[in-house]
Amino acid sequence: MLALALAASLLAGCGSLPTIVPDMGMRSDKSIRIKGGRGVLTEEQAKTALDRLKQQNGNSTVLDRHLAVEGAVTGAPLVTGNKVTLLIDGPATYASMTQAIRAARSHINLETYIMEDDEVGRQFSGMLIEMQKKGVQVNLLYDSVGALNTPRAFFQPMIDAGINVLEFNPLNPALARKDWAVNQRDHRKLLVVDGKTAFVGGINISSVYSSGSFSRRKKKTQTDDDAGRVPWRDTQVRIDGPAALEFQKLFMQTWNRQHGPDLGEHNYFPKVAAAGGEIVRAIGSSPDDPYSVIYATFISAINHAESSVYLTNAYFVPDPQLREALKNAARRGVDVRLLLPSRSDSSLVLYASRSFYAELLGAGIRIYERQDALLHAKTAIIDGVWTTIGSTNLDWRSFVYNQEINAVILGTQFGAEAKSMFDRDLGASKEITLKAWEQRPISERMKEFGASIWARLL
């Protein structure tokens, strides 16, 4: 019965995406809001912060234009004074998260799609219980579908220790809330510690991330069926500074929308001193919003790309508007490159993604597939000055049905670091050419056609 209910909900719940007009980023009715550790900056302070950013970047004209695009698409403020650390794969991410959690003094807010009852999940559970017993309030929000294979008993010791545990859209009818919608899932991966440090990206709490994806190892024959034994390639970002408060707000919004218990007084929004010089924007999207702000941000940034668009994405099932934005960018001379998986934990998504290859390759877009690892990262670098890292896949589910979260970092310094990561992935990838693609077997074409029928529901 549950399977039938899920299918019915999927078929009935097809949402829509907003139309992003080409000149959206150049509207003058929205000014660029800049925040620091003590609140919104005055016009003079904001100008000083932007001038400092431009001095750090070689091509301030390009940066100016992307700042205008960001200011027009969403009302979320740009926040200055942050230190941004790029974290590649699970080991580096978990080590940094562990350090931040153990240094917590007030509270820990963790929002995750998956929290598994495995070695990594138990390590995090034990650590969170330990911090709760030390007087640090821990609040955990996990998705019901994402944690479907995690026994409810796994969470009980955390609850018994005093941790506030909240299940997003419970599948159990007895726990379902009035506004229950099974097709709406919380796909975010967010950790906020003391309101001063935030982690955002694609990494769940699971042992599949236990090994790095660039380690030397013996080659062996692998298929999609052994995805769990292939190293997972993913990306996270750590943000220390005032921008953590913007991610804190997004956590609180989800908690309150899900009617979670009162979180008490734990100074969730402290004064946060500057920790670095990076400017960051926190963007969250929810099915409850009029439209996906993250989707609008992606389309607008691509529409205004001048030299390069480098996208890395795990589940690439683009809608017509996104495909057109990418093709138009390539046609006007922009170097458009897509880094996609060669294997996936979902064969249906993999073949749906490949059903668009011929169209995109024909427009001059270059496509690469990451080898020897299961690519799960979701990042974008545009013109070397606009970078985003988060939980958002470039598919209908992320843009219409899911709660997603991304960080946008503006500036060439972090852009260069992200580009170096992208190049490293390209070195471990195979380029797909149009000529070779046109010679693929008929059996592959049939799988792509079959998967493409379900593209909007994936």
Phi, psi and omega in degrees: 000321180297318180299319179294319179296320178297315181297317180297319179296319180299315184289330183272344190257026181294116180269190180229164179245148181287153173271123182261113182286147187302326185263017183304321183287352183252010179294148183257002185277355177235126178269163180276116178270130178243133177240152173235196181292342182247021177111193183293133180283150173292168180302320180291317179296320179296318179298319179297317180296318180290322178298320179296319178298317182294326178295331180280350185243139183291321184247084184290336180295315177297317179298318177306314184292322178287329173297320178296319179298312180299320181294333184273327189284319185221149179279353179299134185286153166280135184241125181263167175088029185249150169256123183245126182242123178279128182241119183256119177074172187295312184305313180294321181293312181295325179296317180291320178296319179298317179299316181292318181297316182290341178269359183297144179238339185240302186203160177225121177245117182241124177237122185215146177286314181238134169224106189267153175272072179222191185302312181292317180299319180290327176296315179293319179301312179298320180293318180294320177298316179301316181291323178298319180292338178276000178101004176271123181285124180251131178235122185242127177238121181229157183272139184293318179287317180301324181257028184301326182270002178267120181301142178300331180297337180299326184274345186299316178301326177292317178298316180298331180280351179107003177287135174281116182244126183232129179264125181281125179044068183305137177285332179296116182304330181292337181256357184297140180269170185303321183263029184300132177217104189298331183283348178268119184237155176262099184266006184288150171234102188219133173230127177236127182242119177058016181071007185246340182226133179229144174241131181222142177166212184250003189268121175275181176264094187199148180288351178296342180265010189293335182245152176285158184263359181248008182288149178284134179204163178290137178285145176211161180289127182227149177231175178298336183291336179254038180302327181292341181261355178271138177303138179267131179258115183214167184225138176228161176228137176256132181237114175255126180135189187300334181297338178301329179293328178291323176290327176300318179299319180294322176298314182297321179299315180294317180302315182289322178296331179270008177057042177291162180295157178302133184271358176074185182260105180224029177051056182291341181231072181282170169288128184242122180284157176297139180242352181185197185246009184277144174259128187229144171240131176266125180235127175235144176235147180219147176300340179284345181282159178301326177201166181282112178296325179295318178299312180300321180295315178300308184299316182295317179297319179292319179300332183256008178298140183247330183229322186207146173225111180243109183249132172243124184209141185280320183234091188257097177230076191286142175282169184303321182293320178293318178298319180293322178298317179293316181293320179296321178298315180297321182293331179269014172096005178284138178281100182257121180229135178245126176252112188233168182285151169264343175216159185211162172279359175224103179297327180298315178293320181302313182285329175296320177299314182292342179293345179260356186301312185301316179300315184286318178297322180295338179270001178095009177278137180264134184238133179235145174242126181292131182259160171058020176198156175266108184286122181233004185284156178223093183224161176211141176229121182236124179058017178071003183237345183239115182232138173228142177223135180184205183260356191278121170273160179266069180214171182299318184301314181295321186275339186245319190254337190260153162279125181229164180212136180220153170250133173252125180245126183254129178139154184281334183296308178289326178302320180293323179294317179293323178296322177298319176297317180299315179298323179296320177293321178299324179295340179252022184236166176245129178280137178261116179264156180298319181299313180292322182295322180292346181259009181292155184296154178298329179297322178292320179298321180294320177296319179297316180297315180299317181291325183296333179298328183263008188307318184288341182261356184282000000 
